[in-house]
Amino acid sequence: AVFRATILAPSYMMYPREPTPCMYGHRSGVKGIVINSLYDGATPYVNAKRMRGGLSDSVLVTWQGVGHCVTTADYDPEGVKACLAQVDEYWKSGNGDPANPKIVLPIDGFTCRNSREISKAEADARKEHTRRKLASGRDEL
């Protein structure tokens, strides 16, 4: 099955129609929220900033956390709550319709901070890293 998929893969990647380049550039009038974790390996923060730059009427909300999905950051539910409240207010104000003129967007650049739990976990990880580094006798680890 793997061999067959490897052989047939190119045929699934080709479209039978004339290729059309995607649109790049700025789009105004899109009132939306770009929300991203600061430490997201799948979608780096710099990409969220670029996306926000291309959507002039949107806002960027940053979760100062780790991981791909803000809603799944179960290690810090209190910290995530602030981000989710911003999104909830957005949906409630426009009744789910981005074209609604009464829509309430969060403050552009709003940052949801980590609670103390994550800071303590980071400090503990740094201590453990330093301990291992000293125990190994090497400069790099």
Legacy VTK file of the C-alpha trace (Angstrom):
# vtk DataFile Version 3.0
C-alpha trace
ASCII
DATASET POLYDATA
POINTS 141 float
0.000 0.000 0.000
2.835 2.426 0.820
4.604 1.651 -2.468
1.392 2.198 -4.441
0.706 5.480 -2.640
4.248 6.648 -3.394
3.874 5.820 -7.083
0.391 7.380 -7.411
1.055 10.464 -5.247
2.082 12.778 -8.128
-1.183 12.102 -9.968
-3.165 13.196 -6.901
-1.166 16.404 -6.594
-1.886 17.567 -10.149
-5.061 19.433 -10.932
-6.650 18.837 -14.330
-7.367 22.567 -14.800
-5.226 25.551 -15.631
-3.181 26.581 -12.563
-4.100 29.913 -11.019
-1.702 31.703 -8.691
-3.042 32.538 -5.272
-3.671 36.141 -4.275
-1.136 37.917 -2.111
-1.220 41.316 -0.545
-3.458 43.345 1.698
-7.182 42.926 2.166
-9.190 45.575 3.933
-12.673 45.148 5.299
-11.978 41.795 6.943
-12.825 42.297 10.610
-11.315 39.247 12.179
-9.037 37.996 14.894
-5.656 36.469 14.169
-4.828 34.490 17.302
-1.530 32.696 17.755
0.634 31.176 20.455
3.949 32.912 20.931
5.773 29.556 20.948
3.993 27.565 18.237
6.176 25.141 16.302
3.579 24.520 13.581
2.677 28.148 12.830
5.464 30.455 14.006
4.526 33.797 15.506
6.209 35.726 12.700
3.642 34.239 10.298
0.771 35.473 12.469
2.282 38.959 12.386
2.533 38.777 8.589
-1.067 37.630 8.321
-2.207 40.463 10.572
-0.240 42.894 8.393
-2.139 41.704 5.332
-5.552 42.095 6.965
-5.611 45.796 7.785
-8.956 45.750 9.635
-8.170 42.692 11.761
-6.400 42.423 15.116
-3.679 40.168 16.508
-4.258 38.450 19.847
-1.231 36.651 21.266
-1.272 33.765 23.718
2.037 33.874 25.582
2.152 30.120 25.674
3.454 26.980 24.060
1.722 24.773 21.543
-0.260 24.848 18.338
-3.816 25.379 19.575
-4.623 28.003 22.173
-7.717 26.143 23.348
-5.717 22.990 24.114
-3.242 24.681 26.459
-4.511 22.694 29.424
-1.354 23.424 31.422
-2.572 26.983 32.079
-6.383 27.274 31.961
-6.439 30.638 33.739
-4.023 32.172 31.243
-5.976 30.858 28.246
-9.265 32.153 29.657
-8.313 35.760 28.805
-7.741 34.878 25.139
-10.936 32.889 24.847
-12.903 35.748 26.437
-11.667 38.049 23.654
-12.845 35.601 20.989
-16.195 35.067 22.745
-16.850 38.818 22.878
-16.075 39.068 19.159
-18.606 36.370 18.266
-21.279 37.667 20.627
-21.008 41.254 19.379
-21.485 40.375 15.722
-23.753 37.381 16.188
-21.180 35.359 14.270
-21.377 37.649 11.216
-18.018 39.341 10.419
-19.855 41.859 8.181
-21.904 43.195 11.126
-20.965 46.872 11.724
-21.498 46.491 15.490
-18.717 43.942 15.795
-16.370 44.427 18.771
-12.766 43.539 18.075
-10.212 43.135 20.868
-7.424 45.657 21.217
-4.876 45.022 18.469
-1.817 43.451 20.065
-3.698 42.110 23.106
-1.470 39.578 24.882
-2.805 36.874 27.156
-0.136 36.320 29.793
0.883 33.051 31.378
0.005 32.478 34.973
2.703 31.749 37.550
2.414 27.974 37.051
4.129 27.987 33.668
6.869 30.313 34.929
7.599 27.917 37.781
7.684 24.957 35.380
10.117 26.847 33.148
12.349 27.721 36.102
12.348 24.067 37.214
13.263 22.938 33.688
16.149 25.427 33.558
17.472 24.180 36.898
17.312 20.580 35.688
19.069 21.513 32.446
21.835 23.289 34.351
22.204 20.329 36.729
22.584 17.911 33.799
25.027 20.213 32.070
27.224 20.438 35.171
26.989 16.675 35.781
28.096 15.871 32.239
31.079 18.204 32.374
30.342 19.474 28.856
29.667 23.052 27.821
26.930 22.130 25.374
23.873 20.032 26.162
LINES 1 142
141 0 1 2 3 4 5 6 7 8 9 10 11 12 13 14 15 16 17 18 19 20 21 22 23 24 25 26 27 28 29 30 31 32 33 34 35 36 37 38 39 40 41 42 43 44 45 46 47 48 49 50 51 52 53 54 55 56 57 58 59 60 61 62 63 64 65 66 67 68 69 70 71 72 73 74 75 76 77 78 79 80 81 82 83 84 85 86 87 88 89 90 91 92 93 94 95 96 97 98 99 100 101 102 103 104 105 106 107 108 109 110 111 112 113 114 115 116 117 118 119 120 121 122 123 124 125 126 127 128 129 130 131 132 133 134 135 136 137 138 139 140
